[in-house]
């Protein structure tokens, strides 16, 4: 009887973890949309170089992942590394897929893999940091 309770509790935790990851992914997407909108407005007054646009793009991706991981893991949360890496991977996978579909251009496979790796590493690192900060 006690084993059934434990199994049921673990199943609920898995569902809660996936829900947190999906909500974190949604937060990442919202941060990206807001960042792109603000940058588009700034570009009306400032004519940035291509290098500045690339740097902003990378910083925005990392900031969006960090916010998404913060939403998914929270301060002192359990499983920060895995949840953070999952948010980062999901965010970058969606971004890579949308880029490929919407632009009609094919970037080199190494470019896609580098983006996925950056998402996994960035999300995992932020998740580890957040899970080691004591909750309020």
C-alpha angles and dihedrals in degrees: 000000000000090000091058090054092050093049092048090049092049091050090052090051092053091052090047091050093051091047090052091049092050092047089049090050089052091051089051091053092050091050089051093050092049092046093050091048092051092046091050089055092048090050089063090068103026122048102212123199121246089255091055090051091050092049092048089049093054094044091049091051092051093045091050091050091048092052091046092051091047089055093045099043108020125190112321093002124158122253096016096161096052097038091046092049090048092052091047093048093046093048094049093043091054090046094049092047093048092047092051094047100040100039097043088215126119115224118199115277089242089060091054092046091049090053092049091048091049090051094049094045096043094046093045093050093048090046092052092049093048094046090054095052110093115244118248 
